[in-house]
Amino acid sequence: MTNLPTPHDPAKARFFIINVVRMGGVMFVVLGMLVATGRIWTEELGSGGKWVGYLLLVFGLVDTLILPLLLTRKWRTPK
């Protein structure tokens, strides 16, 4: 048997991209919680640190919950 190169499977690539987007969103959520509670970057951000943390938290939630749904709708196989 010969080892033939496997053809590029777009479904695998899309699955990988959707999961990377979800993991990035989770990282933004955790980072946003740490910044909003003042555990990191308190001196650098000053009094605006809480708002930066809340923005990171919201962007992370959008990346985790909404963006994968939009990507799956965009990449859905036409009927």
C-alpha positions as CSV (number, residue, x, y, z in Angstrom):
1,M,0.0,0.0,0.0
2,T,1.2,3.5,-0.8
3,N,0.6,6.5,1.4
4,L,-1.3,8.9,-0.8
5,P,-1.6,12.5,0.3
6,T,-5.0,13.2,1.7
7,P,-7.0,15.9,-0.1
8,H,-7.7,19.1,1.8
9,D,-10.9,18.7,3.7
10,P,-12.6,22.1,4.3
11,A,-14.8,20.7,7.0
12,K,-11.8,19.9,9.2
13,A,-10.4,23.4,8.6
14,R,-13.8,25.0,9.5
15,F,-14.1,22.9,12.6
16,F,-10.7,23.9,13.7
17,I,-11.4,27.6,13.1
18,I,-14.6,27.5,15.0
19,N,-12.9,25.9,18.0
20,V,-10.1,28.4,17.9
21,V,-12.6,31.2,17.9
22,R,-14.4,29.6,20.9
23,M,-11.1,29.2,22.9
24,G,-10.1,32.7,22.1
25,G,-13.4,33.9,23.4
26,V,-12.9,32.0,26.6
27,M,-9.5,33.5,27.0
28,F,-11.0,37.0,26.6
29,V,-13.6,36.2,29.2
30,V,-11.0,35.1,31.8
31,L,-8.8,38.0,31.0
32,G,-11.8,40.4,31.3
33,M,-12.7,39.0,34.7
34,L,-9.2,39.3,36.0
35,V,-8.9,42.9,34.8
36,A,-12.4,43.9,36.0
37,T,-11.7,42.5,39.5
38,G,-8.3,44.3,39.6
39,R,-6.1,41.2,39.9
40,I,-3.9,42.2,36.9
41,W,-3.0,45.5,35.2
42,T,-4.3,47.7,38.0
43,E,-1.4,50.2,37.8
44,E,-1.2,50.4,34.0
45,L,-4.9,51.0,33.4
46,G,-5.7,53.2,36.4
47,S,-9.3,54.0,37.0
48,G,-10.5,52.8,33.6
49,G,-9.4,49.3,34.3
50,K,-12.8,48.1,35.3
51,W,-14.3,49.3,32.0
52,V,-11.6,47.7,30.0
53,G,-12.2,44.4,31.9
54,Y,-16.0,44.6,31.2
55,L,-15.4,45.3,27.5
56,L,-13.0,42.3,27.3
57,L,-15.7,40.2,29.0
58,V,-18.4,41.3,26.6
59,F,-16.2,40.7,23.6
60,G,-15.2,37.3,24.9
61,L,-18.8,36.3,25.4
62,V,-19.7,37.4,21.9
63,D,-16.7,35.4,20.5
64,T,-17.7,32.3,22.6
65,L,-21.5,32.3,22.1
66,I,-22.4,34.2,18.9
67,L,-19.5,34.2,16.5
68,P,-19.4,30.3,16.1
69,L,-23.1,30.3,15.3
70,L,-22.6,33.0,12.6
71,L,-19.7,31.0,11.1
72,T,-21.7,27.8,11.0
73,R,-24.5,29.6,9.2
74,K,-22.1,31.1,6.7
75,W,-20.4,27.8,6.0
76,R,-23.6,25.7,5.9
77,T,-23.9,23.4,2.9
78,P,-26.6,24.8,0.6
79,K,-29.7,22.7,0.3
